């Protein structure tokens, strides 16, 4: 669902006049950002055609510009950033507990810890402990980075992989559109 008015629409209508009017005060980066936002998710950047494997419905998806100033491209990055910040928030009781760990009663003195697992030697000492105990070395946990379609499904509850018409089939990429190619209309189905 497209927003009623987007920044790209404003730049399409008034960007050329704005660039002519303020040509002496705009630098190259500002021109580049305006151009990227105008071309974002249009045929100018290329794209791909997806087809449902059940009903044959076709959908054209154009590539995004990826510019950090573009509101279309950065909506998922913004949502991920907000999710990470939400994960950093502590419950009130946990915050107070952690805060009070650093508050000493009057008359007590901090003693710095130089133990077995001090920060400087933690990794090598844990590896040595694993070796002495005969335990397997720690495996680096690699989780695959979620695809933009997975993130979209997580945020909206709708999958981009499912067919929007029949809701049973899956959309499969059948063709890639080169940047600058003329826009293609979906085929007419009776």
N, C-alpha and C positions, 0 to 999 in steps of 0.2 A: 504494500500500500504506500503510495507516494504522498509525501507531505504536500499540502496545498501550495506552498510557496517555498522554494529552496534558494539558497545562496547562488547556486548555478543558474537558476532562472533569472535572477536579478543581473548577474554578470552577462548572461546572454543578451538581455535587453539593453543594458546600459553600460556594459563594460567598455565597449569601443569608444563611446563618447567620453566616458570617465578617463580613459587612458589618453585620449587626445587633449582633454581639458587640463589634466595634471601631468603631462608628459615630462615636464622639466623637474618635477619633484618625485617621480617614481623611479626606483632603481630596478636593476635587472631581476633581482630576486622577487620583487613584488609583481613584476610582469609575469614571471614564471609561475608564481602561485596562482594568479588570476587565470592564466591560461590552463593550468592543470585542473582547477576547479571547474572551468567551463567544459573541459573535455572529459571529465570524470564520468565513467559508465556510459560512454557514447561509442559510436562506431569508430571514432578517431583513435581510440586506444585498442581496438580489437576486442575479441571476446570468444565465445563458444556457443554452439547450439546443443541443447540437451533434448533427448527424446525419451518418452515413457516407454518402458519395455512391455507394458500391458495394453495400453490404449493407443499409443502412437502420437500422443500430444507432444508438440514441440515448443520449446521455450528458448529464447535468445537471452544470454547473459553477457553483458559487456564488462570489460575489465575496468577496474578502478585505478585512479591515478596514484594512490599510495602516499600522497603528499600529507605531511603532518598538519597542515593548516586546513585540510579539506574536512568539512563536517560529515560527509558521507563515509569517508575512509576511516576516520578516527572514532566513529561511534563505538565500535567493538573494543578498541584500545582504551577508550574512556571507561567503558563498562568493566573491563578487566581491572583497570587501575582502581576503580571504586570498590570492586570485590576484594582486591588485595588490602585496601585500607580498612574495609569492614572486618576482614580477618584479623587485622592488627589490633582492633579495639578489644579492650579487656572489660570483663564484668566489674562492677564497682568494688565488690569484695576482693577480687583478685588484684585489682589496682592498689587498693589500700594495703593488702598484705605485702605486695612487692615494695610499695613505698616505705612501709614501716620496717622492712628488713634493713634499710639503709639509715634508719634513725636509731642512734644509740642513746641509751639512758645516760644521764649526767654522771660523769666520773669514769666511764668506760673508754677504752682505747681500741681502735681498729688494729688487727694484726693481719698483715698481708699473707695470703696463702701461697706457699711454694710447694705444692704437693705433687703426687705422682702424676696427676692429670692437669698440671698447670697448662695454660694456653700454648706456651711456646713448644712444648714437647708432647702435646696430647696425641697427635696422630702417630708418631713413632712409638710411643709407649703403648698405645692400644694395640698396634700391630705386633709389638713384642709380646704382650700378654696373650694375644690370640695364638702366636707361634708356640709359646710355652705351654698353653693349654691344649694345643693340637686342634684348635678350631679353624674352620675355613676362613680365609681372608674375606673381609667385608666387600660385598658386591656394590658397585655404584648403581644406585637406583635411577634407571632411565625410564621416564614415562613419556610416551609419545605426545608431542605438542598437538592440542586439538585443532582440527581443521576449522575454517571459518563457518562451515555448515554446522559443525557440532556446537560451536559457540552460539550461532543463531538459534539453533534448536533449544539450547539451554536458556537463552534470554527470552525467547518468545513462546516457546512451547510448540512451535511448528517446525517440521523438518523440511529443509530444502531438497533432500534426497527423495522425498515422496512426491508422487504426481499430484498437482493441485486440482486436476479434473476428476480422475477416477479414484484417487486416494488408495489404490491398491498397488500400482506399479512403482518402479523406481526410475528416476531420471538418470539417463546415461549420456555422456558426452559423445556426440556423433560427428562433430565438425568443429574446427577452430577457425575463427575469423581473424584475418591479419589486420594490424592497425592501419587505418585509413581506408579500409575496404568500404564499399557502399553498403548501407544498411539493407538487411534482407528481411522480408516479411515472412511470417510463418505460413506454411502451406494451408490451403483451404481444405477442410475436411467436411464432407457432406453430413 
